[in-house]
Amino acid sequence: MINAAELSDILSGRVGSITITPTGERRIDDPPPGAILPGSFNPLHAGHLGMQRAVVIMTGKPVHFELTVRNADKGELALEEIERRVAQFQHRHHVILAAAPLFVQKAQLYPGRAFVLGYDTALRLVTPRYYGDEAAMFAAFAELAAAKCRFFVAGRRIDGHFYTLADLKLPAGYEQLFIPIPVELFRRDISSTELRAQRERERG
């Protein structure tokens, strides 16, 4: 899996990313080519896999998962928790470990890449208050555009309504960075929160 020294290297910034291949091989600062689907994967579920599959169909290129070990809101994951989440990908998919919770940080690690997002994540990405103010948001998007990054956005059901990229107010001048994932390629009304609640009910 991953050891304490490797995690320390990521969290300290000595290493930008560690890729773990399906067979367990490590690659330091060498993410595989293709788009990146970041998340916490608690758990990895059919919605993540469906978004991955849809973008593979759209682009003809691979999509790899990135487990963010430092969350902007929730702090750092413990080593044993990272190992538990990484185990979900074993023998199935590449998983990239990185401590870059913000997309401007991800753009520095993966220039020229496309990122695969759900509507809820895209909403935060285009909301000025998450940056402090609108000027800071536009500065971030200038960096994202300079890094030649793009965003594939999947729709999501929230409070009984299905929202898509068309429902977002995108930053003026940066609309071309966003690409909708067609509903006919992907729609899965599922969330990690709901799955965790279901798992707790089953345990109880």
N, C-alpha and C positions, 0 to 999 in steps of 0.2 A: 504494500500500500504506500503510505508516506510516513516518514519518520520525523521526529521532533526537529532535527537539524534542517531538514528540507523545508519544513513549515517556517522555521525561524528565518531562513534565507528569503522566503517569499514575503513574510510580514515586514522584514527589515528593509526590503527593496534591493538586497544584494542580487536577487534573482527576480526577473519580471514574471516569468511563468514556468510551470512544470507541466508538461503533457504526459499523461499516462495512457499508453496504448491499450487496446483490448487484451493484449497478452501480458501487460504489466511492465513493459519497457518504459523507461523514463527518457524524456527529452527536455533539456534545459534551454529555455528561451528559444524554442524551435517549434512554435505551434504549426500544426499541419495546415496545408492550404485549404481554403474554402470559407464559407460563412461561419459565424459564431453565434450560438444560442446561449446567452448567459442566464444564470439563475441560481437559486439556492437548492433546488431539487430535493425538497423535503415533503413528499417523496418525488422521484422521477415518475411521471405518469403519462398516460396516453395523449394528453394535450401537448406535452413537450415533444413527444415522438411524432405526433401529427403535424406540428409546425415544422419540424425538421424535414419530414417527408415532403411536405408541400413546397418548401423552398428548393429542395433537391429537384423536384419535378420542374419548377419554374426556371431554374438556372442550369440544370445539368451538372452541378458541381456539389461536392460534399458539404455537409453542415455538421459542425462539431460543437460539443457542449462545453461551457465554461462554468465551473463551480467557483463562485466568488467567496473567498474565505474570510474577507473583511467586508461587512455590510455597512452602508452609510448610516443606517438607523440602528442596527442591532449589534454592532461591534464585531469582534472576531469569533470565529468558530473554534471550539476545542478540537484538539487532535483526534480524539476518539469519535467525535461527531463527523469530522471530515472523512475519516476512514469508513464510517458507516455509509455515508452518502456516495463516496467513490465506489464502494462495493457494488452499487446498483448498475454501474457501467461495465463491470468486469466481463470480459469475453464478448462484449457487445459493441461498445462504442469507445472512441477516444474521449477523454475528459481533460480539460485544461484547468489547472489550478492557478489562481491569480488573486492578488489583494488590491484590485483596482475597481472599487465599487462605482465610480463615476464614469460616464461614457467618454469624457475627454481624456481620462486616464487610460481607458481601454483603447482609444484611438492611438495613443502613444505606443501601446504594446502591439497593436495589430493594425498598422496603417494600411489603407487600401481595402480593408475588409468590410463586409456587410454584416450587420447584426440582426438577429431575428428576435422580435419582441411581441408580446401580447399587448392588447389595447391599453390595459391598466398601466403598464410600464411606459408605453409611449406617451400616455397622458402626463405622467410625471416629467418626462423628458422635455415636454413643450410648455410646462407651467412655470412662469417666472419666479414664483415664490420659492421653488426648490433651489433656486440659484441665489436668492437674496433680492434680486430685482431684474427688470427686463434687460438692462444693459449687460448684466453679467450673463444672462442667458444667450444674448446675441454674440457675445464674445466667445462663449463656449461653442456655439454653432459655427462660428468662423473657424475655430480650430478643427472641428469635425469635418468641415468642408475642405479645409486645407490638407487634412489627412486622407481625403478621398474615401471617407466612410459613408455607408448608406444604411438604411433601416427598412427591413421587411416587417410589416405590421399585420398581425392577425387580429380578427375581431374577437370580442369577448362579451359574454352575458354578465351584466351587473344589475342587481336589483330588478330582475325580470325583463330587462331591455338588452338587446344585442347591439353593441356599439362597434363601429369599424373606423378605419382611418378617416373616412369621409366626415366623421363626427368631430374630428380634432381641428382646432385652430392652429395651423402650423406657422412657424416664424416666417414672416415675409422675406422672400429672397432665398429661402432654404427648402421650399416645398419639394424640389427635385431630389432631395436626399431620402424621401420617404416613398416606399412602394407597398401598395396593398397586397395582402395575400387573399386571393379570391375565396369567397365563401364556399364555392363549389370544390375547391381544393382542400379547405380546412374549416371545420367548425366543430368544436368539442366543448360543450358546456360543462366544464369541470375545473376545479381549482385545488391547489395543494391544501388550502385551509379546510375545504370540505372533506377532502380525503383523510386528513389527520383527524378531523372530528369523527368521521365514520370509523376509523381505526380504533379510536378511544372507546366508542360505543360498543364495538365488537369485543374489545378486551374486557369491558365492564359487564 
